[in-house]
């Protein structure tokens, strides 16, 4: 079972806007695609980052009003931030003047052929040093060719509106942001020199979540970002947006699991629970996150392991938990499971994803 608290989602949104007042957040649907989460953030006046037609439809179905009202919202508050897009998605989006990212010449040709109505944002390769999930080897144009890409897009009939970058997910190395702003500023200046006025900067996501005490605070990161905005873009008439996903939802959910089995292995007690890395705790594999567990009852703590229900040996959530002596059918809970958990859960071995309960809607 996963319990998601929407009051905490709203609080995270307010916190983001408080500490980054010059940055408009666009929630990254991929972090947790529950439609009701999107609706909570929609009611808070949030924008949205989608990466597929399916995510686009989550947003479209939630927007209130007529089709024309929906189009107006999408054209202003939605960005298709997947630099390489499926052709069938592009064909379906041709009815919208939606912003979308690109980072190579072939993608420009593809968009020109199938989605001429779109507005382009160039994704730039920036340092991802020290981020938990590194993205720079897969996405982002080398800064040396960005001006040529802007010219190429212009010849294809597009007016490139701005730049985007992503410093990597769960970024605790704030120097990544400093370097990314410097790179973006240089390209803005180069574009100006050829008569191309860029009007938007998307600073991506990667804002760290306090999974443990070693993660630096969001407030300290916000100070770095605000200083760089002042340094490079203070007198520029540009719109600055971001793509927070994990930051909005990770801390808002708790998973509750039941102990289905118990065994001693190498002098350590192993608890077999009804959820695992193929379900809620998929982040152990896909997201490089170490989840921890707490018990509802008191007792002397001993080193324990918590493993999932499948027959796969990979299905180990944590081999180093401090837990009291517990029995079959008792419960454990794990905090901070709101991002990239149910989003990538499977039905492997026939075990269904956890039931999701929303509170304070």
Residue pairs with C-beta under 8 A, 6 or more apart in sequence:
1 255
1 256
1 257
1 354
1 355
1 356
1 357
2 253
2 254
2 255
2 256
2 280
2 337
2 338
2 341
2 342
2 354
2 355
2 356
2 357
3 253
3 254
3 256
3 357
3 359
4 32
4 34
4 37
4 249
4 252
4 253
4 338
4 356
4 357
4 358
4 359
5 252
5 253
5 359
5 360
6 36
6 37
6 40
6 252
6 358
6 359
6 360
6 361
7 359
7 360
8 251
8 252
8 360
9 37
9 40
9 41
9 248
9 249
9 252
10 40
10 44
12 247
12 248
12 249
12 251
12 252
13 25
13 41
13 44
13 46
13 248
14 44
15 218
16 23
16 25
16 207
16 218
16 244
16 247
16 248
17 25
19 218
19 219
19 222
19 226
20 222
20 225
20 226
20 242
22 226
22 229
22 240
23 203
23 225
23 229
23 240
23 241
23 242
24 47
24 239
24 240
24 241
24 242
25 46
25 47
25 241
25 242
25 243
25 244
25 248
26 46
26 47
26 48
26 49
26 77
26 78
26 79
26 81
26 202
26 241
26 242
26 243
26 244
27 37
27 38
27 41
27 46
27 47
27 48
27 49
27 243
27 244
27 245
27 248
28 49
28 51
28 81
28 205
28 243
28 244
28 245
28 246
29 38
29 48
29 49
29 50
29 51
29 55
29 58
29 59
29 245
30 49
30 51
30 55
30 245
30 340
30 343
31 245
31 246
31 248
31 249
31 250
31 338
31 339
31 340
31 343
32 245
32 249
32 253
32 338
32 339
32 340
32 341
32 342
32 343
33 55
33 58
33 343
34 342
34 356
34 358
35 58
35 61
35 62
36 358
36 361
37 249
38 48
38 58
38 59
38 62
39 62
40 361
41 48
41 248
42 48
42 59
42 62
42 63
46 77
47 76
47 77
47 78
47 79
47 241
48 59
48 77
48 78
48 79
49 78
49 79
49 81
49 205
49 243
49 245
50 56
50 58
50 59
50 78
50 79
50 80
50 81
50 82
51 80
51 81
51 82
52 82
52 86
52 89
53 86
53 88
53 89
53 92
53 93
56 78
56 80
56 89
56 93
59 74
59 78
60 70
60 74
63 69
63 70
63 73
63 74
65 73
71 95
71 96
71 97
74 96
74 98
75 96
75 97
75 98
78 98
78 99
79 98
79 99
79 100
79 101
79 121
79 202
79 241
79 243
80 89
80 93
80 98
80 99
80 100
80 101
80 118
81 100
81 101
81 164
81 202
81 243
82 100
82 101
83 101
83 102
83 103
83 104
83 107
83 123
83 139
83 140
84 103
84 104
84 107
84 139
85 100
85 107
85 110
85 111
87 110
87 114
90 110
90 111
90 114
90 115
90 118
91 114
91 115
93 100
93 115
93 117
93 118
94 114
94 115
94 116
94 117
94 118
95 117
96 117
96 118
97 117
97 118
97 119
98 117
98 118
98 119
99 118
99 119
99 120
99 121
99 161
99 200
100 111
100 115
100 118
100 119
100 120
100 121
101 120
101 121
101 122
101 123
101 164
101 202
102 108
102 111
102 120
102 121
102 122
102 123
102 149
102 153
103 122
103 123
103 124
103 125
103 139
103 140
103 141
103 149
104 141
104 149
105 149
105 152
108 120
108 149
108 152
108 153
108 156
108 158
109 156
111 118
111 120
111 158
112 156
112 157
112 158
116 157
118 158
119 158
119 159
119 161
120 153
120 158
120 159
120 160
120 161
121 160
121 161
121 162
121 163
121 164
121 200
121 202
122 141
122 146
122 149
122 150
122 153
122 160
122 162
122 163
122 164
122 187
123 139
123 140
123 141
123 163
123 164
123 165
123 166
124 140
124 141
124 143
124 146
124 163
124 164
124 165
124 180
124 183
124 184
124 187
125 136
125 139
125 140
125 141
125 142
125 143
125 165
126 136
126 140
126 165
126 166
126 167
126 176
126 179
126 180
126 183
126 184
127 136
127 167
127 175
127 176
127 179
127 180
128 134
128 135
128 136
128 166
128 167
128 168
128 171
128 176
129 168
129 173
129 175
129 176
130 168
130 171
130 172
130 173
130 176
131 167
131 168
131 169
131 170
131 171
131 172
131 173
131 176
131 206
132 168
132 169
132 170
132 171
132 287
132 288
132 289
133 168
133 169
133 170
133 287
133 288
134 168
135 166
135 168
135 169
136 166
136 168
139 166
140 165
140 166
141 149
143 183
143 186
143 187
146 163
146 187
146 190
147 187
147 190
147 191
147 194
149 160
150 160
150 191
150 194
150 196
151 194
153 160
154 160
154 196
160 191
160 196
160 198
161 198
161 199
161 200
162 198
162 199
162 200
162 201
162 202
162 238
162 239
163 184
163 187
163 188
163 198
163 200
163 201
163 202
164 201
164 202
164 203
164 204
165 180
165 183
165 184
165 202
165 203
165 204
166 204
166 205
166 206
166 243
167 173
167 176
167 177
167 180
167 204
167 206
168 176
168 206
169 205
169 206
169 246
169 287
170 206
170 208
170 209
170 211
170 215
170 246
170 288
170 289
171 177
171 206
171 207
171 208
172 208
172 214
172 215
172 216
174 216
174 220
174 221
174 224
176 206
177 203
177 221
177 224
177 225
177 228
178 224
178 228
180 203
181 203
181 228
181 229
181 231
181 232
181 233
182 228
182 232
184 201
184 232
185 232
185 233
187 198
188 198
188 201
188 233
188 236
188 238
191 197
191 198
192 198
198 238
199 237
199 238
199 239
200 238
200 239
200 240
200 241
201 233
201 238
201 239
201 240
201 241
202 240
202 241
202 242
202 243
203 225
203 240
203 241
203 242
204 242
204 243
205 242
205 243
205 244
205 245
205 246
205 247
207 218
207 221
207 242
207 244
207 246
207 247
208 215
208 216
208 218
208 221
208 247
209 215
209 246
209 247
209 250
209 251
209 336
209 339
210 217
210 251
210 336
211 250
211 289
211 290
211 336
212 290
218 247
229 240
233 240
245 339
246 339
246 340
249 338
249 339
250 336
250 337
250 338
250 339
251 335
251 336
251 338
252 338
253 336
253 337
253 338
253 341
254 333
254 334
254 335
254 337
255 275
255 280
255 281
255 291
255 333
255 334
255 337
255 341
255 354
256 331
256 332
256 333
257 273
257 274
257 275
257 293
257 306
257 331
257 332
257 333
257 334
258 273
258 274
258 329
258 330
258 331
259 271
259 272
259 273
259 326
259 327
259 328
259 329
259 330
259 331
259 332
260 272
260 273
260 274
260 309
260 328
261 271
261 272
261 328
262 269
262 270
262 271
262 272
262 326
262 327
262 328
263 269
263 270
263 272
264 270
265 305
268 303
268 304
268 305
268 319
269 302
269 304
269 305
269 325
270 304
270 305
270 306
270 307
271 304
271 305
271 306
271 307
271 323
271 326
271 332
272 307
272 308
272 309
273 306
273 307
273 308
273 309
273 317
273 332
274 309
274 351
275 281
275 308
275 309
275 354
276 307
276 308
276 309
276 310
276 315
276 317
276 351
277 284
277 285
277 308
277 314
277 315
277 316
277 317
278 308
278 310
278 312
278 315
278 345
278 346
278 348
278 349
278 351
279 308
279 342
279 345
279 346
279 351
279 352
279 353
279 354
280 337
280 341
280 342
280 345
280 353
280 354
281 291
281 308
281 317
281 334
281 337
281 341
282 340
282 341
282 343
282 344
282 345
282 346
283 289
283 291
283 337
283 339
283 340
283 341
283 344
284 290
284 291
284 316
284 317
285 314
286 340
286 344
287 339
287 340
289 340
290 318
291 317
291 318
291 334
291 336
291 337
292 318
292 321
292 334
292 335
293 306
293 317
293 318
293 321
293 323
293 332
293 333
293 334
294 323
294 332
294 333
294 334
294 335
295 323
295 324
295 326
295 330
295 331
295 332
296 330
296 331
296 332
296 333
297 324
297 326
297 330
298 324
299 324
299 325
300 324
300 325
301 322
301 323
301 324
302 322
302 323
302 324
302 325
303 320
303 321
303 322
304 321
304 322
304 323
305 316
305 318
305 319
305 320
305 321
306 317
306 318
306 321
306 323
306 332
307 315
307 316
307 317
308 315
308 316
308 317
309 315
309 349
309 351
310 348
310 349
310 351
311 349
312 348
312 349
323 332
326 332
342 353
342 354
342 356
345 353
345 354
346 353
347 353
